[in-house]
Amino acid sequence: MARKPSQKKKLDVKILLSALIISAILFLSGIFIGYSINEQNLGSIENNIQSVTRTLENFQLQFLFFDVLGENATCPLLTETLSEINKESYDIGSKLTITGSESEIKDYNEYITLKKEYSRLLVSYWLLSNKFNNVCEQNVDTVIYFFSKDCVTCDDQGFVLTYLKGKFDEKLLIFALDADLDEPSLLVLKNYFNVTEFPTMIINNDKYEGFHSKDEIINILTKGES
């Protein structure tokens, strides 16, 4: 009878050790799975950026058709390509936002590199969309949205713009740019529009500083309509 407590104690120790080992295995597995998913997401985003970059190059090439083939033949082609760029670039932005917590990103330098590439892509996209609006006389509104991580109302402004994007779809192009990035093309736009506070929106080439509600932005977008 005297050995039973000792046997029970040994049994409890074995159970405890087994539980600790299982917990450690599960914990390490979780880290590995999280790392794998993170690496996969970054690789997927990089592939998406390269895909949109190629589409933008095709878009630039299609503009060369305009002088030869004219508006009637070229503008429908440009419209279709712009729609493709619009969807793909919006998807990339969503992925970068979801993946955007520093604590969850194993290779943060790679993440920042991708954000810079995405910013260059958006600037090119904005320039080409302006040219498209002019040559094809399209009524597409554009918003460049400058945000910063230290901005108190930038998240709220982002939610408003996401809502408006869903409302207006391809009639509204939104270019969300992280103003904290040291990216030359982004710096050119910040200097050109004299962006000094956040959030700042450039709506159809006019600057609007500070937070704006959805109703205020809708009024800005529709003020030129009769």
Kinemage of the C-alpha trace (Angstrom):
@kinemage 1
@onewidth
@group {chain A} dominant
@subgroup {mainchain}
@vectorlist {calphas} color= white
{ca met a 1} P 0.000 0.000 0.000
{ca ala a 2} L 2.931 2.345 0.685
{ca arg a 3} L 4.023 2.262 -2.944
{ca lys a 4} L 0.724 3.471 -4.398
{ca pro a 5} L 1.273 7.184 -3.767
{ca ser a 6} L 4.735 6.902 -5.351
{ca gln a 7} L 3.343 5.068 -8.352
{ca lys a 8} L 0.594 7.669 -8.678
{ca lys a 9} L 3.167 10.439 -8.464
{ca lys a 10} L 5.271 8.824 -11.179
{ca leu a 11} L 2.149 8.431 -13.290
{ca asp a 12} L 1.242 12.120 -12.817
{ca val a 13} L 4.763 13.164 -13.795
{ca lys a 14} L 4.589 11.048 -16.954
{ca ile a 15} L 1.222 12.533 -17.865
{ca leu a 16} L 2.534 16.054 -17.215
{ca leu a 17} L 5.656 15.450 -19.297
{ca ser a 18} L 3.563 13.982 -22.117
{ca ala a 19} L 1.235 16.993 -22.018
{ca leu a 20} L 4.202 19.381 -22.123
{ca ile a 21} L 5.756 17.540 -25.057
{ca ile a 22} L 2.444 17.522 -26.974
{ca ser a 23} L 1.944 21.222 -26.236
{ca ala a 24} L 5.471 21.993 -27.434
{ca ile a 25} L 4.897 20.025 -30.638
{ca leu a 26} L 1.610 21.828 -31.284
{ca phe a 27} L 3.196 25.197 -30.535
{ca leu a 28} L 6.146 24.610 -32.848
{ca ser a 29} L 3.811 23.262 -35.521
{ca gly a 30} L 1.756 26.427 -35.230
{ca ile a 31} L 4.844 28.577 -35.702
{ca phe a 32} L 5.924 26.544 -38.722
{ca ile a 33} L 2.455 26.639 -40.286
{ca gly a 34} L 2.193 30.385 -39.646
{ca tyr a 35} L 5.617 30.958 -41.208
{ca ser a 36} L 4.749 28.813 -44.233
{ca ile a 37} L 1.482 30.638 -44.801
{ca asn a 38} L 3.249 33.974 -44.425
{ca glu a 39} L 5.933 33.056 -46.958
{ca gln a 40} L 3.267 31.742 -49.312
{ca asn a 41} L 1.265 34.976 -49.019
{ca leu a 42} L 4.281 37.167 -49.770
{ca gly a 43} L 5.220 34.989 -52.745
{ca ser a 44} L 1.650 35.150 -54.032
{ca ile a 45} L 1.589 38.943 -53.707
{ca glu a 46} L 4.891 39.237 -55.576
{ca asn a 47} L 3.478 37.113 -58.421
{ca asn a 48} L 0.339 39.257 -58.489
{ca ile a 49} L 2.397 42.462 -58.691
{ca gln a 50} L 4.425 41.058 -61.581
{ca ser a 51} L 1.202 40.068 -63.342
{ca val a 52} L -0.304 43.560 -62.997
{ca thr a 53} L 2.977 45.129 -64.097
{ca arg a 54} L 2.820 43.097 -67.318
{ca thr a 55} L -0.791 44.153 -67.815
{ca leu a 56} L 0.215 47.800 -67.334
{ca glu a 57} L 2.896 47.357 -69.979
{ca asn a 58} L 0.223 45.990 -72.335
{ca phe a 59} L -1.936 48.995 -71.471
{ca gln a 60} L 0.889 51.345 -72.471
{ca leu a 61} L 1.341 49.431 -75.724
{ca gln a 62} L -2.365 49.675 -76.488
{ca phe a 63} L -2.142 53.457 -76.261
{ca leu a 64} L 0.139 53.344 -79.300
{ca phe a 65} L -2.792 51.959 -81.284
{ca phe a 66} L -4.766 55.141 -80.664
{ca asp a 67} L -2.985 57.315 -83.247
{ca val a 68} L -3.234 54.581 -85.893
{ca leu a 69} L -6.571 52.883 -85.239
{ca gly a 70} L -8.448 55.761 -83.665
{ca glu a 71} L -10.748 56.100 -80.659
{ca asn a 72} L -13.506 53.692 -81.719
{ca ala a 73} L -11.144 50.755 -82.082
{ca thr a 74} L -8.755 51.529 -79.222
{ca cys a 75} L -10.914 52.779 -76.317
{ca pro a 76} L -12.938 49.548 -75.864
{ca leu a 77} L -9.650 47.635 -75.693
{ca leu a 78} L -8.251 50.091 -73.155
{ca thr a 79} L -11.455 49.909 -71.104
{ca glu a 80} L -11.231 46.138 -70.870
{ca thr a 81} L -7.568 46.220 -69.854
{ca leu a 82} L -8.173 48.963 -67.285
{ca ser a 83} L -10.948 46.871 -65.740
{ca glu a 84} L -8.536 43.957 -65.370
{ca ile a 85} L -5.881 46.178 -63.773
{ca asn a 86} L -8.497 47.658 -61.445
{ca lys a 87} L -9.538 44.287 -60.061
{ca glu a 88} L -6.033 42.831 -59.768
{ca ser a 89} L -4.515 45.896 -58.093
{ca tyr a 90} L -7.410 46.103 -55.610
{ca asp a 91} L -6.870 42.443 -54.679
{ca ile a 92} L -3.154 43.086 -54.084
{ca gly a 93} L -3.954 46.046 -51.837
{ca ser a 94} L -6.349 43.905 -49.793
{ca lys a 95} L -3.718 41.189 -49.331
{ca leu a 96} L -1.050 43.685 -48.288
{ca thr a 97} L -3.430 45.212 -45.755
{ca ile a 98} L -4.342 41.828 -44.265
{ca thr a 99} L -0.692 40.822 -44.060
{ca gly a 100} L 0.272 44.200 -42.668
{ca ser a 101} L 0.904 43.503 -38.970
{ca glu a 102} L 4.642 43.741 -38.217
{ca ser a 103} L 4.397 41.083 -35.508
{ca glu a 104} L 2.925 38.568 -37.964
{ca ile a 105} L 5.454 39.089 -40.757
{ca lys a 106} L 8.612 36.992 -40.606
{ca asp a 107} L 10.452 38.819 -43.391
{ca tyr a 108} L 9.425 42.423 -42.869
{ca asn a 109} L 12.061 43.765 -45.263
{ca glu a 110} L 10.573 41.710 -48.076
{ca tyr a 111} L 7.130 42.992 -47.140
{ca ile a 112} L 8.303 46.627 -47.340
{ca thr a 113} L 9.944 45.903 -50.701
{ca leu a 114} L 6.627 44.568 -52.000
{ca lys a 115} L 4.801 47.634 -50.684
{ca lys a 116} L 7.247 49.874 -52.551
{ca glu a 117} L 6.745 47.872 -55.754
{ca tyr a 118} L 2.993 48.127 -55.262
{ca ser a 119} L 3.259 51.904 -54.749
{ca arg a 120} L 5.194 52.282 -58.015
{ca leu a 121} L 2.554 50.163 -59.716
{ca leu a 122} L -0.254 52.371 -58.350
{ca val a 123} L 1.480 55.581 -59.453
{ca ser a 124} L 1.887 54.169 -62.973
{ca tyr a 125} L -1.734 53.024 -62.907
{ca trp a 126} L -2.911 56.498 -61.846
{ca leu a 127} L -0.908 58.217 -64.605
{ca leu a 128} L -2.263 55.862 -67.264
{ca ser a 129} L -5.830 56.152 -65.989
{ca asn a 130} L -5.610 59.954 -66.290
{ca lys a 131} L -4.386 59.602 -69.852
{ca phe a 132} L -7.173 57.117 -70.534
{ca asn a 133} L -9.804 59.543 -69.183
{ca asn a 134} L -8.500 62.280 -71.448
{ca val a 135} L -8.131 60.407 -74.739
{ca cys a 136} L -11.253 58.268 -74.388
{ca glu a 137} L -13.347 60.959 -72.658
{ca gln a 138} L -14.376 58.601 -69.875
{ca asn a 139} L -16.193 59.716 -66.721
{ca val a 140} L -14.063 57.818 -64.195
{ca asp a 141} L -13.286 59.484 -60.862
{ca thr a 142} L -9.853 59.017 -59.311
{ca val a 143} L -8.795 59.281 -55.674
{ca ile a 144} L -5.204 59.210 -54.490
{ca tyr a 145} L -5.355 58.422 -50.782
{ca phe a 146} L -2.266 59.230 -48.709
{ca phe a 147} L -2.185 57.551 -45.298
{ca ser a 148} L 0.330 57.117 -42.468
{ca lys a 149} L 0.621 54.617 -39.608
{ca asp a 150} L 0.683 57.462 -37.052
{ca cys a 151} L -2.546 58.947 -38.431
{ca val a 152} L -5.502 58.708 -36.011
{ca thr a 153} L -8.319 58.845 -38.594
{ca cys a 154} L -6.645 57.084 -41.533
{ca asp a 155} L -8.275 53.728 -40.766
{ca asp a 156} L -11.699 55.393 -40.683
{ca gln a 157} L -10.971 57.128 -43.976
{ca gly a 158} L -9.889 53.803 -45.448
{ca phe a 159} L -13.183 52.178 -44.411
{ca val a 160} L -15.136 55.029 -46.033
{ca leu a 161} L -13.194 54.679 -49.291
{ca thr a 162} L -13.694 50.899 -49.263
{ca tyr a 163} L -17.441 51.469 -48.955
{ca leu a 164} L -17.421 53.985 -51.825
{ca lys a 165} L -15.366 51.628 -53.984
{ca gly a 166} L -18.053 48.990 -53.513
{ca lys a 167} L -20.745 51.544 -54.334
{ca phe a 168} L -19.222 53.026 -57.496
{ca asp a 169} L -17.142 50.012 -58.586
{ca glu a 170} L -15.156 50.741 -61.780
{ca lys a 171} L -16.436 54.314 -61.959
{ca leu a 172} L -14.190 55.101 -58.992
{ca leu a 173} L -10.472 54.316 -58.981
{ca ile a 174} L -8.748 54.526 -55.587
{ca phe a 175} L -4.966 54.599 -55.227
{ca ala a 176} L -4.052 54.086 -51.554
{ca leu a 177} L -0.437 55.124 -50.945
{ca asp a 178} L 1.527 54.550 -47.749
{ca ala a 179} L 3.145 57.946 -47.201
{ca asp a 180} L 5.695 56.441 -44.791
{ca leu a 181} L 7.459 54.582 -47.594
{ca asp a 182} L 10.717 55.957 -48.973
{ca glu a 183} L 9.721 55.460 -52.600
{ca pro a 184} L 10.817 58.098 -55.206
{ca ser a 185} L 7.650 58.066 -57.335
{ca leu a 186} L 5.513 58.400 -54.210
{ca leu a 187} L 7.674 61.271 -52.948
{ca val a 188} L 7.220 63.060 -56.273
{ca leu a 189} L 3.431 62.967 -55.852
{ca lys a 190} L 3.630 64.058 -52.209
{ca asn a 191} L 5.784 67.042 -53.166
{ca tyr a 192} L 3.712 67.938 -56.212
{ca phe a 193} L 0.452 68.020 -54.235
{ca asn a 194} L 2.208 69.399 -51.121
{ca val a 195} L 0.939 66.610 -48.868
{ca thr a 196} L 1.866 67.494 -45.280
{ca glu a 197} L -0.912 65.921 -43.169
{ca phe a 198} L -2.868 62.693 -43.112
{ca pro a 199} L -5.225 61.562 -44.314
{ca thr a 200} L -5.043 63.528 -47.550
{ca met a 201} L -7.021 62.709 -50.672
{ca ile a 202} L -6.434 63.941 -54.200
{ca ile a 203} L -9.882 63.661 -55.757
{ca asn a 204} L -9.816 64.292 -59.501
{ca asn a 205} L -6.565 66.245 -58.996
{ca asp a 206} L -7.971 68.502 -56.213
{ca lys a 207} L -6.539 68.177 -52.679
{ca tyr a 208} L -8.697 67.475 -49.610
{ca glu a 209} L -6.950 67.304 -46.245
{ca gly a 210} L -8.258 65.575 -43.129
{ca phe a 211} L -11.035 63.040 -42.669
{ca his a 212} L -14.073 63.255 -44.970
{ca ser a 213} L -17.307 61.308 -44.502
{ca lys a 214} L -18.841 59.241 -47.291
{ca asp a 215} L -21.516 61.895 -47.874
{ca glu a 216} L -18.883 64.614 -48.198
{ca ile a 217} L -16.910 62.581 -50.714
{ca ile a 218} L -20.038 61.698 -52.692
{ca asn a 219} L -20.861 65.416 -52.872
{ca ile a 220} L -17.334 66.115 -54.147
{ca leu a 221} L -17.624 63.363 -56.779
{ca thr a 222} L -21.048 64.516 -57.986
{ca lys a 223} L -20.656 68.310 -57.745
{ca gly a 224} L -19.801 68.596 -61.439
{ca glu a 225} L -22.833 66.598 -62.550
{ca ser a 226} L -25.897 68.373 -63.799
